[in-house]
Amino acid sequence: MPDVDHNTRRERPWLIPSNRKVRHLQAITLRNLALSNEPNRPRRGTIDDDGLPATKKSPAKMLALRDAHTSMNHSKSSDDLRPIHESTLSLSPTSTKGRTPPRPSLAKLRRRSTLEWASSTSQQRQRRLQDVSAQRMANLFYSLHIPNQQDPIYVSEVAEKAMNPNFRNIHLDSHDPQLMRLDELTLRFWAKSETMSQYSLLVNMTLSMRSLQFIGKSLSSFHHPFPPNCVVFHLTDGFYTAFTDARVEEPLDPFRDGPAKTTNSRTLPTSSFDALLRLSKLDDSVQDALTLRKQLASELEQTLQNHKTSLSEKTQLAETTDFLKTIDFATATVKKQLKTLEQKCDQKRKALQNRRDLLARDSALRKEILTEVEAGKDILSDLSSQHTAIKASITQQRRRVTHDLSKIYPIKPLPDQSLAFEIRGMHLPNSEALDAASPESLAASLGHVSHVIQLLSLYLGAVLPYPCQPRSSTSTILDPISILTSPATTTSKSSSTSSQHEIAARTFPLFAKGAVRFRFEYGVFLLNKNIEILLSTHFGVRVLDIRQTLPNLLYVFYCATAGDEELPARKAGGVRGLMRMRGRGSGVD
């Protein structure tokens, strides 16, 4: 015998029909809602042109039958049905004798298209869908009734706009146990669609729990279509339904058929009388306990009704006490907030008073300054004219001093040489050809240039980044801003010694004899840089080549002595004035 898979076995209920009671009912659902009670009339034949009596006698039908004998074509859709224009069918009456009559040429005998929504718009389809949903969907609820009792024992909630409504589980624990042991009940479904003004009775079913038909442990395993308004009962062991055309094969009371026929001579053991008696006593005890519970519940309810006034007053007292506590807490909170706000107000009031004092003092000061300004407007024009005159006088004196300095250190070009100049009769070549002159002449001419640059910086009020120390043929120049490192500064311990080494390392010679070559060339570069700074910062002139020392210095003389007016004359007694100022500074009368 082959093995049978347990999953393919037919599901069977746990409860036998005689044991199905109202207490086993857990939920009720409705499937395939139908608001109209029109019966589904079975059609005995297809509705087609063949069903019409006079169809075969029509010219179009005869023509179609004649064409069907010759060839077989596929059926056409409604869009392909077009009228046939046959010019060859217009035959004479003598030639059509014994043949099929021709099709009329003017009449359109093809049937019309049956596709209703082929050319409809989306709004029409939406309206049609809403109409269909309004006809098929409704708001439903149900009520459970038992015999000999007018009021329902349970009323469900309302399921809105549904065709297959699902309801919540049923809770009947608060009812009498005697009612829960019944196996007969009446189920009524009430429905109201959008076209109805009030609820109407949809299903009125009085049934016995024994007549229910088991359909499975879950609805997902049931693949057959439900009839209209099919009621599904959810019991503790599965889902049941009540088909109206189903026949109950089991008797209402299986014990009335008499003892079962024994097919075996062996006697089977059963329950003893003592066990049955204990079960009966246990059932009586359970019923007494339920009755006592119901009696105690009624007594408690009566006690609550008798002391309802005192209980309500006690509840009101507790609520009032809680409300007073809440008010006290809110009052304390508001007082704290008020104190904080008062402190902030005092602080802001003090700050405002301080600001007012400051504004008053500032206003008084501004008034004083405005008075001084008004008083100084009278002498402002005189001061401006004096300032302009003094500024022009300073400019003229600088022109005169620079002109005298150009006479003291004359710069003249060398004959037959381009951009070659001499200062005080000594030739100073450009920086790229320093070896063109002797070291002694080169050192003397660089000493003159450094002296001229130092005097120009003093007279013109220009600050040079690289100060010069003119000493004739042993002049030097200092570089205080470049980043230089020397071994002496790292190995010396004393600060004074290290500063001396630092100054010595930053001092570069302006003479080639006895000096390191690259330090000498770097000193000449710093000297040319001072001339470039004089031209660019003080006169706003761009230097094309800083290596041309004497041409750039001569250009400085030209810029410093340039002017429209004539040079002023030297004041008499100027040397004596300088000597007096020097004597006063040294403490000599």
C-alpha positions as CSV (number, residue, x, y, z in Angstrom):
1,M,0.0,0.0,0.0
2,P,1.7,3.3,-1.0
3,D,2.3,6.0,1.6
4,V,-0.1,8.9,1.7
5,D,1.3,12.4,2.2
6,H,-0.2,14.0,5.3
7,N,-0.4,17.4,3.5
8,T,-2.6,15.9,0.7
9,R,-5.1,14.5,3.2
10,R,-8.5,16.1,3.4
11,E,-8.9,18.4,6.3
12,R,-11.5,17.3,8.9
13,P,-13.0,19.3,11.7
14,W,-12.3,18.5,15.4
15,L,-15.8,19.1,16.5
16,I,-18.6,16.6,15.7
17,P,-21.9,18.2,14.6
18,S,-23.6,17.4,17.8
19,N,-20.9,19.3,19.8
20,R,-21.1,22.6,17.9
21,K,-22.4,25.2,20.2
22,V,-22.8,29.0,20.3
23,R,-19.7,29.2,22.6
24,H,-17.5,27.8,19.8
25,L,-18.4,30.7,17.5
26,Q,-15.5,33.2,17.1
27,A,-16.2,35.4,14.1
28,I,-18.6,35.8,11.1
29,T,-17.8,37.1,7.6
30,L,-19.8,37.6,4.5
31,R,-18.5,36.8,1.0
32,N,-19.8,37.9,-2.5
33,L,-22.2,40.6,-1.5
34,A,-25.3,40.9,-3.7
35,L,-27.8,43.6,-2.9
36,S,-30.3,42.6,-5.6
37,N,-32.3,39.4,-5.3
38,E,-32.6,38.6,-9.0
39,P,-31.9,34.9,-9.6
40,N,-29.2,34.0,-12.0
41,R,-31.2,32.6,-14.9
42,P,-29.3,29.9,-16.8
43,R,-29.0,30.4,-20.5
44,R,-29.9,27.4,-22.6
45,G,-28.3,28.7,-25.8
46,T,-26.0,31.4,-27.0
47,I,-27.5,34.7,-28.0
48,D,-26.3,35.1,-31.6
49,D,-27.6,35.7,-35.0
50,D,-28.2,32.0,-35.3
51,G,-30.9,32.3,-32.7
52,L,-33.1,34.5,-34.8
53,P,-35.7,32.7,-36.9
54,A,-35.3,34.8,-40.0
55,T,-31.6,35.0,-40.0
56,K,-30.9,32.3,-42.6
57,K,-33.3,34.0,-45.0
58,S,-31.5,37.3,-45.0
59,P,-29.4,38.2,-48.0
60,A,-26.3,38.8,-45.8
61,K,-26.6,35.4,-44.1
62,M,-27.1,33.6,-47.4
63,L,-24.0,35.4,-48.8
64,A,-22.0,34.4,-45.7
65,L,-23.1,30.8,-46.0
66,R,-22.2,30.8,-49.7
67,D,-18.7,32.1,-48.9
68,A,-18.3,29.6,-46.1
69,H,-18.5,26.7,-48.6
70,T,-15.6,27.9,-50.6
71,S,-13.0,29.0,-48.0
72,M,-12.6,29.2,-44.2
73,N,-11.4,32.5,-42.7
74,H,-10.6,33.7,-39.2
75,S,-13.3,35.6,-37.3
76,K,-12.9,39.4,-37.4
77,S,-13.2,41.8,-34.6
78,S,-15.8,44.6,-34.4
79,D,-13.3,47.1,-35.8
80,D,-12.8,45.0,-38.9
81,L,-16.5,44.6,-39.8
82,R,-16.9,46.9,-42.8
83,P,-19.7,46.9,-45.4
84,I,-19.0,44.9,-48.6
85,H,-19.3,46.8,-51.8
86,E,-19.7,44.2,-54.5
87,S,-20.4,45.4,-58.0
88,T,-20.4,41.9,-59.3
89,L,-23.6,41.0,-57.4
90,S,-25.9,43.3,-59.4
91,L,-27.0,40.6,-61.9
92,S,-30.0,40.3,-64.0
93,P,-33.2,38.4,-62.8
94,T,-32.7,35.8,-65.5
95,S,-29.1,35.1,-64.5
96,T,-30.0,34.8,-60.8
97,K,-32.5,32.1,-61.2
98,G,-31.5,29.2,-59.1
99,R,-28.8,31.1,-57.3
100,T,-28.6,32.9,-54.0
101,P,-30.1,36.4,-54.2
102,P,-27.5,39.2,-54.3
103,R,-26.7,41.4,-51.4
104,P,-28.2,45.0,-51.6
105,S,-25.6,47.6,-52.4
106,L,-27.0,50.5,-50.5
107,A,-27.9,49.0,-47.1
108,K,-25.2,48.3,-44.5
109,L,-26.3,44.8,-43.4
110,R,-23.2,44.2,-41.2
111,R,-24.0,44.1,-37.5
112,R,-22.8,47.1,-35.4
113,S,-19.9,47.0,-33.0
114,T,-20.7,45.7,-29.5
115,L,-17.6,47.2,-27.9
116,E,-19.2,49.8,-25.7
117,W,-16.2,51.5,-24.2
118,A,-13.9,51.6,-27.2
119,S,-14.2,55.4,-27.7
120,S,-15.2,56.5,-24.2
121,T,-13.2,59.0,-22.2
122,S,-11.4,58.4,-18.9
123,Q,-14.1,60.5,-17.1
124,Q,-16.9,58.3,-18.5
125,R,-15.0,55.2,-17.4
126,Q,-14.4,56.6,-13.9
127,R,-18.1,57.5,-13.6
128,R,-19.1,54.0,-14.7
129,L,-16.7,52.5,-12.2
130,Q,-18.2,54.7,-9.4
131,D,-21.7,53.7,-10.4
132,V,-20.8,50.0,-10.3
133,S,-19.0,50.3,-7.0
134,A,-22.1,52.2,-5.6
135,Q,-24.3,49.4,-6.7
136,R,-22.1,46.6,-5.4
137,M,-20.6,48.1,-2.2
138,A,-22.5,48.8,1.0
139,N,-22.2,49.4,4.8
140,L,-23.0,46.2,6.7
141,F,-23.4,44.9,10.2
142,Y,-25.0,41.8,11.7
143,S,-26.8,40.8,14.8
144,L,-27.1,37.4,16.6
145,H,-30.4,36.2,18.0
146,I,-31.4,33.1,20.0
147,P,-34.8,31.5,20.3
148,N,-37.3,32.8,22.9
149,Q,-35.4,36.1,23.3
150,Q,-36.3,39.3,21.5
151,D,-33.1,41.3,22.0
152,P,-30.0,40.3,20.2
153,I,-27.1,38.7,22.2
154,Y,-24.5,40.4,20.0
155,V,-24.3,43.3,17.5
156,S,-21.2,43.8,15.4
157,E,-19.5,46.9,14.2
158,V,-20.3,48.6,10.9
159,A,-18.1,47.6,7.9
160,E,-18.1,50.6,5.5
161,K,-18.1,50.3,1.7
162,A,-17.2,46.6,1.4
163,M,-18.2,43.7,-0.8
164,N,-16.5,41.0,1.3
165,P,-16.6,42.5,4.8
166,N,-14.6,41.1,7.7
167,F,-15.8,41.8,11.3
168,R,-14.1,41.6,14.7
169,N,-14.1,38.5,16.9
170,I,-17.2,37.8,18.9
171,H,-16.9,37.9,22.7
172,L,-19.9,36.2,24.5
173,D,-18.2,35.6,27.9
174,S,-20.6,37.8,29.8
175,H,-23.8,35.9,28.8
176,D,-25.5,33.1,30.6
177,P,-23.7,29.7,30.2
178,Q,-27.1,28.1,29.3
179,L,-27.3,30.3,26.3
180,M,-23.8,29.4,25.2
181,R,-24.8,25.7,25.1
182,L,-27.4,26.2,22.5
183,D,-26.8,25.1,19.0
184,E,-29.5,27.1,17.2
185,L,-29.3,30.8,16.4
186,T,-30.7,33.4,14.0
187,L,-28.3,35.6,12.0
188,R,-29.4,38.8,10.4
189,F,-27.3,41.0,8.1
190,W,-28.3,44.7,7.7
191,A,-27.0,46.6,4.7
192,K,-27.2,50.2,3.3
193,S,-25.8,51.3,0.0
194,E,-25.3,54.9,-1.3
195,T,-28.7,54.8,-2.9
196,M,-30.5,53.7,0.3
197,S,-31.7,56.1,3.0
198,Q,-31.7,53.6,5.8
199,Y,-30.5,50.1,6.7
200,S,-32.5,47.2,5.3
201,L,-32.5,43.5,6.1
202,L,-30.2,41.6,3.7
203,V,-29.9,38.1,5.2
204,N,-32.2,36.5,7.7
205,M,-30.9,33.0,8.5
206,T,-32.1,30.7,11.2
207,L,-29.9,27.6,11.3
208,S,-28.6,24.9,13.5
209,M,-24.9,24.6,14.2
210,R,-25.1,20.9,13.2
211,S,-26.0,21.8,9.7
212,L,-22.8,23.8,9.0
213,Q,-20.5,22.5,6.3
214,F,-16.8,22.4,7.0
215,I,-14.7,24.2,4.3
216,G,-11.2,24.1,5.8
217,K,-8.8,25.3,8.4
218,S,-8.2,28.6,6.5
219,L,-10.0,30.4,3.6
220,S,-6.8,30.5,1.5
221,S,-7.1,26.7,1.0
222,F,-10.7,27.0,-0.3
223,H,-10.6,27.6,-4.0
224,H,-14.2,27.2,-5.0
225,P,-16.4,30.3,-5.7
226,F,-18.9,31.4,-3.0
227,P,-22.5,31.9,-3.8
228,P,-24.0,35.3,-3.5
229,N,-24.3,36.5,0.2
230,C,-22.4,33.5,1.5
231,V,-22.0,33.6,5.3
232,V,-18.8,32.1,6.6
233,F,-18.6,31.0,10.3
234,H,-15.3,30.9,12.1
235,L,-15.4,28.2,14.8
236,T,-12.6,27.1,17.1
237,D,-11.6,24.3,14.7
238,G,-11.9,26.0,11.3
239,F,-14.3,27.7,8.9
240,Y,-17.8,26.6,8.2
241,T,-20.6,27.8,5.9
242,A,-24.3,27.1,5.4
243,F,-25.3,26.3,1.8
244,T,-29.0,26.6,1.3
245,D,-29.1,23.7,-1.1
246,A,-27.0,21.4,1.1
247,R,-28.6,18.4,2.7
248,V,-27.8,17.4,6.3
249,E,-27.0,13.7,6.3
250,E,-26.5,13.4,10.0
251,P,-29.4,13.1,12.4
252,L,-30.1,15.9,14.9
253,D,-29.5,13.5,17.8
254,P,-27.2,10.6,16.9
255,F,-28.0,8.8,20.1
256,R,-31.6,8.2,19.0
257,D,-30.6,5.6,16.5
258,G,-29.9,3.1,19.2
259,P,-26.7,1.4,20.1
260,A,-24.1,1.0,17.5
261,K,-23.6,-2.4,15.9
262,T,-20.6,-4.2,17.2
263,T,-18.5,-5.9,14.6
264,N,-16.1,-7.3,17.0
265,S,-16.8,-9.7,19.9
266,R,-14.3,-8.0,22.1
267,T,-15.9,-5.7,24.7
268,L,-14.4,-2.2,24.8
269,P,-14.0,-0.4,28.2
270,T,-15.9,2.8,28.8
271,S,-16.3,5.4,31.7
272,S,-17.5,4.1,35.1
273,F,-20.5,5.3,37.0
274,D,-18.3,7.0,39.6
275,A,-16.4,9.0,36.9
276,L,-19.7,10.1,35.4
277,L,-21.1,11.0,38.8
278,R,-17.9,13.1,39.6
279,L,-18.3,14.8,36.3
280,S,-21.9,15.6,37.1
281,K,-21.0,16.9,40.5
282,L,-18.2,19.0,39.0
283,D,-20.6,20.4,36.5
284,D,-23.1,21.3,39.3
285,S,-20.2,23.0,41.2
286,V,-19.2,25.0,38.1
287,Q,-22.8,26.1,37.6
288,D,-23.2,27.0,41.3
289,A,-19.9,29.0,41.0
290,L,-21.2,30.8,37.9
291,T,-24.5,31.6,39.6
292,L,-22.7,32.8,42.7
293,R,-20.5,35.0,40.5
294,K,-23.6,36.5,38.8
295,Q,-25.3,37.0,42.2
296,L,-22.2,38.8,43.6
297,A,-22.0,40.9,40.5
298,S,-25.6,42.0,40.9
299,E,-25.1,42.7,44.6
300,L,-22.0,44.8,43.8
301,E,-23.9,46.6,41.2
302,Q,-26.7,47.3,43.7
303,T,-24.2,48.5,46.3
304,L,-22.6,50.8,43.8
305,Q,-26.0,52.2,42.9
306,N,-26.9,52.7,46.5
307,H,-23.6,54.5,47.3
308,K,-23.4,56.3,43.9
309,T,-23.8,59.7,45.5
310,S,-21.0,59.2,48.1
311,L,-18.7,57.7,45.5
312,S,-19.3,60.5,43.1
313,E,-18.6,63.1,45.9
314,K,-15.5,61.2,46.8
315,T,-14.3,61.2,43.2
316,Q,-15.1,64.9,42.9
317,L,-13.2,65.6,46.2
318,A,-10.2,63.7,44.8
319,E,-10.4,65.6,41.5
320,T,-10.8,68.9,43.3
321,T,-7.8,68.1,45.5
322,D,-5.7,67.2,42.5
323,F,-6.8,70.4,40.8
324,L,-5.9,72.5,43.8
325,K,-2.5,70.9,43.9
326,T,-2.1,71.7,40.2
327,I,-3.1,75.3,40.9
328,D,-0.6,75.6,43.8
329,F,2.2,74.2,41.7
330,A,1.3,76.5,38.8
331,T,1.1,79.5,41.3
332,A,4.6,78.6,42.7
333,T,6.0,78.3,39.2
334,V,4.5,81.7,38.1
335,K,5.9,83.3,41.3
336,K,9.4,82.0,40.4
337,Q,9.0,83.3,36.9
338,L,7.7,86.6,38.1
339,K,10.7,87.0,40.5
340,T,13.1,86.1,37.7
341,L,11.4,88.7,35.4
342,E,11.6,91.3,38.1
343,Q,15.3,90.7,38.5
344,K,15.8,91.0,34.7
345,C,13.7,94.2,34.7
346,D,15.9,95.7,37.4
347,Q,19.0,94.8,35.5
348,K,17.7,96.2,32.2
349,R,16.5,99.3,34.1
350,K,20.1,99.8,35.4
351,A,21.6,99.2,32.0
352,L,19.1,101.6,30.5
353,Q,20.1,104.3,33.0
354,N,23.8,103.7,32.4
355,R,23.1,104.1,28.6
356,R,21.2,107.3,29.3
357,D,24.1,108.7,31.3
358,L,26.5,107.8,28.6
359,L,24.3,109.3,25.9
360,A,24.0,112.5,28.0
361,R,27.8,112.7,28.4
362,D,28.4,112.0,24.8
363,S,25.8,114.6,23.8
364,A,27.6,117.2,26.0
365,L,30.9,116.2,24.5
366,R,29.6,116.4,21.0
367,K,28.2,119.9,21.8
368,E,31.6,121.0,23.0
369,I,33.3,119.6,20.0
370,L,30.7,121.1,17.7
371,T,31.3,124.5,19.4
372,E,35.0,124.1,18.9
373,V,34.5,123.1,15.3
374,E,32.2,126.1,14.7
375,A,34.8,128.4,16.4
376,G,37.6,126.8,14.3
377,K,35.9,127.3,11.0
378,D,37.0,130.9,11.1
379,I,40.7,130.0,11.3
380,L,40.4,126.9,9.2
381,S,40.9,128.7,6.0
382,D,44.0,130.5,7.4
383,L,45.4,127.2,8.6
384,S,44.8,125.6,5.3
385,S,46.5,128.4,3.4
386,Q,49.4,128.3,5.9
387,H,49.6,124.5,5.5
388,T,49.7,124.8,1.7
389,A,52.3,127.5,1.8
390,I,54.5,125.5,4.3
391,K,54.1,122.3,2.1
392,A,55.1,124.3,-1.0
393,S,58.0,125.8,0.9
394,I,59.2,122.4,2.1
395,T,59.0,121.1,-1.5
396,Q,61.0,124.0,-2.7
397,Q,63.7,123.6,0.0
398,R,64.0,119.9,-0.8
399,R,64.5,120.9,-4.5
400,R,67.2,123.3,-3.4
401,V,68.9,120.8,-1.1
402,T,68.8,118.1,-3.8
403,H,70.2,120.5,-6.4
404,D,73.0,121.4,-4.0
405,L,73.6,117.7,-3.4
406,S,73.8,117.1,-7.2
407,K,76.4,119.9,-7.4
408,I,78.4,118.3,-4.6
409,Y,78.3,114.8,-6.1
410,P,78.1,115.5,-9.9
411,I,77.1,112.6,-12.1
412,K,78.4,113.0,-15.7
413,P,78.3,110.6,-18.6
414,L,81.5,109.3,-20.2
415,P,82.1,110.3,-23.8
416,D,81.6,107.6,-26.5
417,Q,80.0,105.2,-24.1
418,S,76.3,104.4,-23.6
419,L,74.9,104.4,-20.1
420,A,78.3,104.9,-18.6
421,F,78.6,107.6,-15.9
422,E,81.1,108.9,-13.4
423,I,80.6,110.4,-9.9
424,R,83.0,113.1,-8.8
425,G,85.3,112.0,-11.7
426,M,85.4,108.3,-10.8
427,H,83.8,105.8,-13.1
428,L,81.3,103.4,-11.6
429,P,80.2,100.6,-14.0
430,N,76.9,98.8,-13.8
431,S,76.4,95.8,-11.6
432,E,76.9,93.3,-14.4
433,A,80.4,94.7,-15.2
434,L,82.0,95.6,-11.8
435,D,85.4,94.4,-12.9
436,A,85.6,97.2,-15.5
437,A,87.1,99.6,-12.9
438,S,89.9,99.2,-10.4
439,P,88.9,98.1,-6.9
440,E,90.0,101.4,-5.3
441,S,88.0,103.5,-7.8
442,L,85.0,101.2,-7.4
443,A,85.1,101.4,-3.6
444,A,85.4,105.2,-3.6
445,S,82.5,105.6,-6.1
446,L,80.2,103.2,-4.1
447,G,81.1,105.2,-0.9
448,H,79.9,108.4,-2.7
449,V,76.7,106.7,-3.8
450,S,75.9,105.3,-0.3
451,H,76.5,108.8,1.2
452,V,74.2,110.4,-1.4
453,I,71.4,107.8,-0.8
454,Q,71.7,108.3,3.0
455,L,71.4,112.1,2.6
456,L,68.5,111.8,0.2
457,S,66.6,109.6,2.6
458,L,67.0,112.2,5.3
459,Y,66.1,115.2,3.2
460,L,63.2,113.6,1.4
461,G,61.8,111.8,4.5
462,A,62.0,108.4,2.9
463,V,62.7,105.3,5.0
464,L,65.1,102.9,3.4
465,P,64.8,99.2,4.2
466,Y,68.6,98.7,3.9
467,P,70.4,101.5,5.8
468,C,73.8,102.5,4.6
469,Q,76.9,103.3,6.6
470,P,79.1,105.6,4.4
471,R,82.8,105.5,5.3
472,S,84.4,106.6,2.0
473,S,86.2,103.6,0.5
474,T,85.1,101.3,3.3
475,S,81.4,101.8,3.3
476,T,79.0,99.1,4.3
477,I,75.2,98.3,4.0
478,L,73.0,96.5,6.5
479,D,70.3,93.9,5.7
480,P,68.0,93.7,8.8
481,I,65.0,92.0,7.2
482,S,66.3,89.0,5.4
483,I,66.4,85.5,7.0
484,L,70.1,84.7,7.5
485,T,71.7,82.0,9.6
486,S,75.3,82.0,10.6
487,P,77.3,79.4,12.6
488,A,78.4,82.0,15.1
489,T,74.9,82.7,16.2
490,T,74.2,79.1,17.0
491,T,77.4,78.3,18.9
492,S,77.8,81.5,21.0
493,K,76.4,81.5,24.5
494,S,76.3,85.2,25.5
495,S,73.4,87.3,24.1
496,S,75.6,90.4,23.5
497,T,78.1,88.3,21.6
498,S,75.4,86.6,19.5
499,S,73.9,90.0,18.7
500,Q,77.3,91.3,17.6
501,H,77.8,88.2,15.4
502,E,74.3,88.7,14.0
503,I,75.0,92.3,13.1
504,A,78.3,91.4,11.5
505,A,76.6,88.6,9.5
506,R,74.0,91.1,8.2
507,T,76.5,93.8,7.3
508,F,77.8,93.6,3.7
509,P,80.8,95.5,2.3
510,L,80.7,98.0,-0.6
511,F,84.3,97.4,-1.5
512,A,85.8,94.5,-3.3
513,K,89.4,94.5,-2.0
514,G,89.7,92.1,1.0
515,A,86.0,91.1,1.0
516,V,84.2,88.0,0.0
517,R,83.0,88.3,-3.6
518,F,79.4,87.2,-3.2
519,R,79.0,89.4,-0.1
520,F,80.3,92.4,-2.0
521,E,77.9,91.7,-5.0
522,Y,75.0,91.3,-2.6
523,G,75.9,94.7,-0.9
524,V,75.8,96.3,-4.4
525,F,72.5,94.7,-5.0
526,L,71.1,96.1,-1.7
527,L,72.4,99.6,-2.7
528,N,70.6,99.4,-6.1
529,K,67.5,98.2,-4.3
530,N,67.5,101.4,-2.1
531,I,67.6,103.5,-5.3
532,E,64.7,101.6,-6.7
533,I,62.7,102.1,-3.6
534,L,63.3,105.8,-3.6
535,L,62.1,106.1,-7.2
536,S,59.1,103.8,-6.8
537,T,57.7,104.8,-3.4
538,H,58.6,108.5,-3.2
539,F,58.2,109.5,-6.8
540,G,56.1,106.8,-8.2
541,V,58.5,105.9,-11.0
542,R,59.0,102.4,-12.3
543,V,62.7,101.3,-12.6
544,L,63.5,99.2,-15.7
545,D,66.8,97.9,-14.6
546,I,68.1,98.2,-11.1
547,R,71.7,97.1,-12.1
548,Q,72.3,100.6,-13.6
549,T,73.4,102.4,-10.4
550,L,74.4,105.9,-11.5
551,P,71.7,106.3,-14.2
552,N,69.0,105.5,-11.6
553,L,70.6,107.8,-9.1
554,L,70.8,110.6,-11.7
555,Y,67.1,110.0,-12.4
556,V,66.4,110.5,-8.7
557,F,68.1,113.9,-8.9
558,Y,66.0,114.8,-11.9
559,C,62.8,113.8,-10.1
560,A,63.7,115.6,-6.8
561,T,64.7,118.9,-8.5
562,A,61.8,119.0,-10.9
563,G,59.4,121.9,-10.6
564,D,57.8,124.9,-12.3
565,E,59.1,127.6,-10.0
566,E,62.6,128.8,-9.5
567,L,64.8,127.3,-6.8
568,P,64.7,129.4,-3.6
569,A,67.9,131.1,-2.4
570,R,69.8,129.9,0.7
571,K,68.9,131.9,3.8
572,A,71.6,133.9,5.4
573,G,73.1,132.6,8.6
574,G,72.1,129.0,7.9
575,V,75.4,127.6,9.0
576,R,75.4,129.6,12.3
577,G,71.9,128.3,13.0
578,L,73.0,124.7,12.6
579,M,76.0,125.4,14.9
580,R,73.7,126.9,17.6
581,M,71.3,123.9,17.4
582,R,74.3,121.6,17.8
583,G,75.6,123.5,20.8
584,R,72.3,123.5,22.5
585,G,72.0,119.7,22.0
586,S,75.4,119.1,23.6
587,G,74.9,121.5,26.5
588,V,77.5,124.2,25.3
589,D,76.4,127.8,25.5
